[in-house]
Amino acid sequence: MPSEITPLPSAQWPYLVILIRLALALALGLLLGLERERRGKEAGLRTFGFIALLGALGGSLGESFALLAFVLTGMLAVLLNIQTLRAGEGTELTTSAAMLVTCMAGILCGQGHTITPAAVMVISTALLAWKERLAGFSMGLTEGELRSALLLAILAIVIYPALPTGAIGPWQIFEPRAAWITVILIASIGFVNYVLWKLYGARGTELSGFFGGLVNSNFTVIEMVTRVRESQGRFADPAYRGILIATSAMVVRNATLLLLLAPLALLEATGAFTLMLAASAALVLTSHLRASGANARETADIKLALPFSLAVALKYGALFLVLHMVGILMQREYGAAGFYSVTLVGGLLSSASAVAAAATMASQGEISPVVAGNGAVLASLTSIAFSLSFVLRARHRGLTRRLALSMLAVAAAGALGLILSSELRELLGPWITTLSRPK
């Protein structure tokens, strides 16, 4: 009598392909399991290796088996917590979450993904390994700093996608998204450097001046000058170096804005920015060599305000919009001269906003990269001259005279860079045009 049993369907997996997927899942599971093993957790190296393999097999078999593998991992996490509770050791929520993440990464490996599960597991292992450092950093956060971070996230993730795209208004000069992305960019630079400031502290005047200059060079100059006045001039030499370094940091920040928003404009301004930084570095090095031991040990303790707040966002946004719209109108009516006049005034208020406005206009084709690069250098030079006015508050003739001469030298270097760039452009212009002409 013939058998009525129907054979089950079968599929032959490509051996090398499935072997690579299982090997990747196992390696990622062992990576995270190694960290748990070193901390003496119940679920360690072998457990996480098995979970990753289980997920990889489930992902290779299909969605139903992938879901089954995830459910089984969840049951294993529940059993782990029951065991630790009975032993009086509390719950293992972090290890349980790591087990679920490992299973999901294994499923992705089983489905043929490589970069995504690898990135997830490396990040997860880093979060577990940096437990103490992250905990110490979070405990040191103030309520105001946390609110600033949340506000920055809301502005970037919630408000930005809701803004209309393209130019709006009767003259087609107002682009909400372009203005908002610039606000987010400037605020993010300040926020990142504020975090660096908090992590490393005020390790000397030079470090203080650099981080402070990246956030707000004028505020840093005011703080340095206040320290000079309070110390009755004993802080003059360190303050001199700190102010020069803050000025250099401002130049680096403006160059970074050009690089991110209009790289061709940065190419035009590279010569001026490079010479300005070289002049500042030479002056700082000379001061270091001449500094006495007592003054060299002085340090600045600059208390920066919060790097990001609603008031700062509104100020940057309004200033950028005004400079952007007025700059476009002046450019249309009076050409490059009109744009330069707006940039000159903008540099007094905020060189970062003025540079961002110039770069955005260049990226939109409203002005040429040459004009944008020159405007960025002009805004930086204006900011240097404006910061020098704060030095007068120190009432220290020696410091005022030294900084005036030094900043004049830095400004002269920037002007020389613009002249050399212009001469080089005129010299190479016909040659470049000939090479680019179609044959």
C-alpha positions as CSV (number, residue, x, y, z in Angstrom):
1,M,0.0,0.0,0.0
2,P,1.6,3.3,-1.0
3,S,2.3,5.8,1.7
4,E,0.1,9.0,1.7
5,I,2.6,11.1,3.7
6,T,3.6,14.2,1.7
7,P,7.2,15.2,2.1
8,L,7.9,18.6,3.6
9,P,9.2,21.3,1.3
10,S,12.9,22.0,1.6
11,A,15.2,24.7,0.4
12,Q,19.0,24.6,0.0
13,W,20.7,27.6,1.5
14,P,23.9,29.0,-0.2
15,Y,26.5,27.7,2.2
16,L,28.9,30.6,2.0
17,V,26.2,33.2,2.3
18,I,24.5,31.8,5.4
19,L,27.9,31.1,7.0
20,I,28.9,34.7,6.6
21,R,25.6,35.9,8.2
22,L,25.9,33.5,11.1
23,A,29.6,34.5,11.7
24,L,28.8,38.2,11.7
25,A,25.9,37.7,14.2
26,L,28.1,35.5,16.4
27,A,30.9,38.1,16.4
28,L,28.6,40.9,17.3
29,G,27.0,38.9,20.0
30,L,30.3,38.0,21.5
31,L,31.4,41.6,21.4
32,L,28.5,42.7,23.6
33,G,28.7,39.5,25.7
34,L,32.3,40.2,26.5
35,E,31.4,43.4,28.2
36,R,28.7,41.8,30.2
37,E,31.1,38.9,31.2
38,R,33.7,41.3,32.4
39,R,31.1,43.0,34.7
40,G,30.2,39.6,36.2
41,K,26.6,39.5,34.8
42,E,24.6,36.3,34.8
43,A,24.1,36.6,31.0
44,G,27.6,36.8,29.6
45,L,29.7,35.8,26.6
46,R,28.1,32.5,25.7
47,T,24.5,33.7,26.3
48,F,24.8,36.7,24.0
49,G,26.5,34.5,21.4
50,F,23.6,32.1,21.5
51,I,21.0,35.0,21.3
52,A,22.7,36.5,18.3
53,L,22.8,33.1,16.5
54,L,19.1,32.5,17.4
55,G,18.2,35.9,15.9
56,A,20.3,35.2,12.7
57,L,18.6,31.8,12.2
58,G,15.2,33.4,12.7
59,G,16.0,36.2,10.3
60,S,17.1,33.7,7.7
61,L,14.0,31.5,8.0
62,G,11.5,34.3,7.6
63,E,9.4,36.9,9.4
64,S,7.5,34.3,11.5
65,F,10.6,32.7,12.8
66,A,12.2,36.1,13.4
67,L,9.3,37.0,15.6
68,L,9.5,33.7,17.4
69,A,13.2,34.2,18.1
70,F,12.5,37.7,19.5
71,V,9.7,36.3,21.7
72,L,11.9,33.6,23.0
73,T,14.6,36.1,23.8
74,G,12.1,38.2,25.7
75,M,11.1,35.1,27.7
76,L,14.7,34.5,28.5
77,A,15.1,38.1,29.8
78,V,12.0,37.6,32.0
79,L,13.5,34.4,33.5
80,L,16.8,36.2,34.1
81,N,15.0,39.0,36.1
82,I,13.0,36.4,38.1
83,Q,16.2,34.6,39.0
84,T,18.0,37.8,40.1
85,L,15.0,39.0,42.1
86,R,14.9,35.7,44.0
87,A,18.6,36.0,44.7
88,G,17.9,39.5,46.1
89,E,20.1,41.2,43.5
90,G,17.4,43.4,41.9
91,T,16.4,43.5,38.3
92,E,18.7,43.3,35.3
93,L,16.9,45.8,33.0
94,T,20.1,47.0,31.2
95,T,21.2,43.4,30.5
96,S,17.6,42.5,29.4
97,A,17.5,45.4,27.0
98,A,21.0,44.4,25.6
99,M,19.6,40.9,25.0
100,L,16.7,42.2,23.0
101,V,19.0,44.5,21.0
102,T,21.3,41.6,20.3
103,C,18.5,39.4,19.0
104,M,17.3,42.2,16.7
105,A,20.8,42.7,15.4
106,G,21.1,38.9,14.8
107,I,17.8,39.0,12.9
108,L,19.2,41.8,10.7
109,C,22.3,39.7,10.1
110,G,20.1,36.8,9.1
111,Q,18.3,39.0,6.6
112,G,21.6,40.0,4.9
113,H,22.2,43.4,6.6
114,T,25.8,44.1,7.6
115,I,26.5,47.8,8.4
116,T,23.3,48.5,10.4
117,P,23.6,45.6,12.9
118,A,27.3,46.2,13.3
119,A,26.8,49.9,14.1
120,V,23.9,49.1,16.5
121,M,26.0,46.6,18.4
122,V,29.1,48.7,18.6
123,I,27.0,51.6,19.9
124,S,25.3,49.4,22.4
125,T,28.6,48.0,23.7
126,A,29.9,51.5,24.0
127,L,26.9,52.5,26.1
128,L,27.4,49.6,28.4
129,A,31.2,50.1,28.7
130,W,30.9,53.9,29.4
131,K,28.4,53.5,32.2
132,E,30.3,55.3,34.8
133,R,31.4,58.2,32.5
134,L,27.9,58.7,31.2
135,A,26.4,58.5,34.7
136,G,28.9,61.1,35.9
137,F,28.2,63.4,33.0
138,S,24.4,63.1,33.4
139,M,24.6,63.8,37.2
140,G,26.7,66.9,36.5
141,L,24.1,68.4,34.1
142,T,22.1,71.3,35.4
143,E,18.4,71.8,34.7
144,G,19.2,74.7,32.4
145,E,21.7,72.7,30.4
146,L,19.1,69.9,29.9
147,R,16.5,72.4,28.8
148,S,18.9,73.9,26.3
149,A,19.6,70.4,24.8
150,L,15.9,69.6,24.6
151,L,15.2,73.0,23.0
152,L,17.9,72.4,20.4
153,A,16.4,69.0,19.6
154,I,12.9,70.5,19.2
155,L,14.2,73.2,16.9
156,A,16.1,70.7,14.7
157,I,13.7,67.7,14.7
158,V,10.2,69.2,15.3
159,I,10.1,72.7,13.8
160,Y,12.5,72.5,10.9
161,P,10.5,69.8,9.0
162,A,7.4,71.8,9.3
163,L,8.8,74.9,7.7
164,P,7.9,75.6,4.0
165,T,10.6,74.9,1.4
166,G,11.8,77.4,-1.2
167,A,11.6,81.2,-1.2
168,I,8.4,82.9,-0.2
169,G,7.2,86.5,-0.1
170,P,6.6,89.1,-2.7
171,W,10.3,89.5,-3.6
172,Q,11.2,85.8,-3.2
173,I,14.0,86.6,-0.7
174,F,12.8,84.9,2.4
175,E,13.6,81.2,2.7
176,P,12.5,79.8,6.1
177,R,14.4,76.5,5.9
178,A,17.6,78.2,4.9
179,A,17.4,80.6,7.8
180,W,16.4,77.9,10.3
181,I,19.2,75.5,9.3
182,T,21.7,78.3,9.8
183,V,20.3,79.0,13.2
184,I,20.6,75.3,14.1
185,L,24.2,75.1,12.7
186,I,25.4,78.1,14.7
187,A,23.7,76.9,17.9
188,S,25.1,73.4,17.4
189,I,28.6,74.6,17.1
190,G,28.2,76.6,20.3
191,F,26.6,73.7,22.1
192,V,29.3,71.2,21.2
193,N,32.0,73.5,22.3
194,Y,30.2,74.2,25.6
195,V,30.1,70.4,26.2
196,L,33.9,70.3,25.5
197,W,34.4,73.2,27.9
198,K,32.5,71.4,30.6
199,L,34.4,68.1,30.1
200,Y,37.9,69.6,30.1
201,G,37.4,72.7,32.2
202,A,39.6,75.8,32.2
203,R,43.0,74.3,31.7
204,G,44.9,77.5,31.3
205,T,44.1,80.7,29.6
206,E,44.8,79.4,26.1
207,L,42.3,76.6,26.3
208,S,39.8,78.9,27.9
209,G,40.3,81.5,25.1
210,F,40.0,78.9,22.4
211,F,36.7,77.2,23.6
212,G,35.3,80.6,24.6
213,G,36.2,82.1,21.2
214,L,34.3,79.3,19.4
215,V,31.2,80.0,21.4
216,N,31.4,83.8,21.6
217,S,34.7,85.7,21.1
218,N,33.4,89.1,22.3
219,F,32.1,87.5,25.6
220,T,35.5,85.8,26.1
221,V,37.3,89.1,25.6
222,I,35.1,90.8,28.2
223,E,35.8,88.0,30.7
224,M,39.5,88.2,30.1
225,V,39.5,92.0,30.5
226,T,37.5,91.7,33.7
227,R,40.1,89.3,35.1
228,V,42.8,91.8,34.2
229,R,41.1,94.6,36.1
230,E,40.4,92.5,39.1
231,S,44.0,91.3,39.3
232,Q,45.3,94.9,39.0
233,G,47.2,94.0,35.8
234,R,48.9,90.8,37.0
235,F,46.8,88.8,34.5
236,A,47.8,91.0,31.5
237,D,50.1,88.5,29.8
238,P,47.9,85.4,30.0
239,A,44.9,87.6,29.0
240,Y,46.9,88.9,26.0
241,R,47.4,85.3,24.7
242,G,43.9,84.2,25.6
243,I,42.3,87.1,23.6
244,L,44.5,86.4,20.6
245,I,43.6,82.7,20.7
246,A,39.9,83.6,21.1
247,T,40.3,85.7,17.9
248,S,41.8,82.8,16.1
249,A,39.0,80.5,17.3
250,M,36.5,83.0,15.8
251,V,38.3,82.8,12.5
252,V,38.2,79.0,12.6
253,R,34.5,79.1,13.4
254,N,33.8,81.4,10.5
255,A,35.9,79.3,8.1
256,T,33.9,76.2,9.3
257,L,30.6,77.9,8.5
258,L,31.9,78.7,5.0
259,L,33.1,75.1,4.6
260,L,29.7,73.7,5.5
261,L,27.5,76.2,3.7
262,A,29.6,77.4,0.7
263,P,32.9,75.5,0.1
264,L,33.7,77.6,-3.0
265,A,33.5,80.8,-0.9
266,L,36.0,79.3,1.6
267,L,38.3,78.6,-1.3
268,E,38.4,82.3,-2.0
269,A,38.9,83.3,1.6
270,T,41.5,80.6,2.5
271,G,44.5,82.9,1.9
272,A,43.2,85.6,4.2
273,F,42.1,83.2,6.9
274,T,45.4,81.3,6.8
275,L,47.5,84.4,7.1
276,M,45.4,85.7,10.0
277,L,45.8,82.4,11.9
278,A,49.5,82.3,11.1
279,A,49.9,85.9,12.5
280,S,48.0,85.0,15.6
281,A,50.0,81.9,16.2
282,A,53.3,83.7,15.8
283,L,52.3,86.4,18.3
284,V,51.1,83.8,20.8
285,L,54.3,81.8,20.5
286,T,56.4,85.0,20.9
287,S,54.4,85.9,24.1
288,H,54.9,82.3,25.4
289,L,58.6,82.6,25.0
290,R,58.8,85.9,26.8
291,A,56.3,85.0,29.6
292,S,57.6,84.8,33.1
293,G,56.9,81.7,35.2
294,A,54.5,83.4,37.6
295,N,52.3,84.8,34.8
296,A,52.4,81.6,32.8
297,R,50.8,79.8,35.7
298,E,47.8,82.1,35.8
299,T,44.7,80.5,34.5
300,A,41.3,82.0,33.4
301,D,38.1,80.7,34.9
302,I,35.6,82.0,32.3
303,K,32.0,81.3,33.3
304,L,30.2,80.9,30.0
305,A,26.4,81.3,30.0
306,L,24.2,78.5,28.6
307,P,25.1,77.9,25.0
308,F,21.6,77.7,23.7
309,S,18.3,79.3,24.8
310,L,15.2,80.6,23.1
311,A,16.5,84.2,23.4
312,V,19.7,83.2,21.6
313,A,17.7,81.3,18.9
314,L,15.4,84.3,18.3
315,K,18.4,86.7,18.2
316,Y,20.4,84.6,15.7
317,G,17.3,83.9,13.6
318,A,16.2,87.6,13.4
319,L,19.7,88.8,12.7
320,F,20.3,86.3,10.0
321,L,17.0,87.0,8.3
322,V,17.6,90.8,8.3
323,L,21.2,90.4,7.0
324,H,20.1,87.9,4.4
325,M,17.2,89.8,3.0
326,V,18.8,93.2,3.2
327,G,22.0,91.8,1.7
328,I,20.0,90.4,-1.3
329,L,18.2,93.7,-1.8
330,M,21.4,95.7,-1.6
331,Q,23.2,93.3,-3.9
332,R,20.4,93.6,-6.5
333,E,20.4,97.4,-6.2
334,Y,24.0,98.3,-5.7
335,G,26.0,95.2,-6.5
336,A,28.9,93.9,-4.4
337,A,29.4,97.3,-2.7
338,G,25.9,97.1,-1.2
339,F,26.5,93.6,0.1
340,Y,29.8,94.6,1.7
341,S,28.2,97.5,3.6
342,V,25.6,95.1,5.1
343,T,28.3,92.6,6.0
344,L,30.4,95.4,7.7
345,V,27.5,96.2,10.0
346,G,26.7,92.5,10.6
347,G,30.2,91.8,11.7
348,L,29.8,94.3,14.5
349,L,26.7,92.5,15.8
350,S,27.6,88.8,15.1
351,S,30.3,87.7,12.7
352,A,28.9,84.2,12.7
353,S,25.5,85.4,11.5
354,A,27.1,87.7,8.9
355,V,29.3,84.8,7.6
356,A,26.3,82.4,7.5
357,A,24.2,84.9,5.6
358,A,27.0,85.4,3.1
359,A,27.5,81.7,2.6
360,T,23.8,81.0,2.2
361,M,23.5,83.7,-0.4
362,A,26.5,82.2,-2.3
363,S,25.0,78.7,-2.2
364,Q,21.7,80.1,-3.6
365,G,23.5,81.9,-6.4
366,E,22.5,85.4,-5.2
367,I,26.2,86.4,-4.9
368,S,29.4,84.9,-6.3
369,P,31.7,82.8,-4.1
370,V,34.4,85.6,-4.5
371,V,32.0,88.2,-3.0
372,A,30.9,85.8,-0.2
373,G,34.5,84.9,0.7
374,N,35.5,88.6,0.8
375,G,32.4,89.4,2.9
376,A,33.3,86.6,5.4
377,V,36.8,88.0,5.8
378,L,35.4,91.5,6.2
379,A,33.0,90.4,8.9
380,S,35.9,88.7,10.8
381,L,38.0,91.8,10.6
382,T,35.1,94.0,11.8
383,S,34.6,91.6,14.7
384,I,38.3,91.9,15.6
385,A,38.1,95.7,15.6
386,F,34.9,95.6,17.7
387,S,36.4,93.2,20.3
388,L,39.4,95.6,20.7
389,S,37.0,98.3,22.0
390,F,36.3,96.0,25.0
391,V,40.0,95.9,25.9
392,L,39.7,99.6,26.9
393,R,37.7,98.6,29.9
394,A,40.8,96.9,31.4
395,R,42.4,100.4,31.9
396,H,45.8,98.8,31.3
397,R,47.8,100.8,28.9
398,G,50.4,98.1,28.3
399,L,47.7,95.4,27.4
400,T,45.8,97.9,25.3
401,R,48.8,98.9,23.3
402,R,50.0,95.3,22.8
403,L,46.6,94.1,21.7
404,A,46.0,97.1,19.4
405,L,49.3,96.4,17.6
406,S,48.8,92.6,17.5
407,M,45.2,92.9,16.2
408,L,46.3,95.4,13.7
409,A,49.0,92.9,12.5
410,V,46.3,90.2,12.3
411,A,44.0,92.4,10.4
412,A,46.8,93.5,8.0
413,A,47.6,89.8,7.4
414,G,43.9,89.2,6.5
415,A,43.9,92.2,4.1
416,L,47.1,91.0,2.6
417,G,45.5,87.6,2.0
418,L,42.6,89.2,0.2
419,I,45.0,91.2,-2.0
420,L,47.1,88.2,-2.8
421,S,44.0,86.1,-3.6
422,S,42.7,88.9,-5.9
423,E,46.1,89.2,-7.7
424,L,46.4,85.4,-8.1
425,R,42.8,85.2,-9.4
426,E,43.6,87.9,-12.0
427,L,46.8,86.3,-13.0
428,L,45.4,82.8,-13.4
429,G,42.0,83.9,-14.7
430,P,42.8,84.0,-18.4
431,W,44.8,80.7,-18.2
432,I,41.9,78.9,-16.4
433,T,39.4,80.3,-19.0
434,T,41.6,79.0,-21.8
435,L,41.8,75.5,-20.3
436,S,38.1,75.3,-19.6
437,R,37.2,76.5,-23.1
438,P,35.8,73.5,-25.2
439,K,38.0,72.4,-28.0
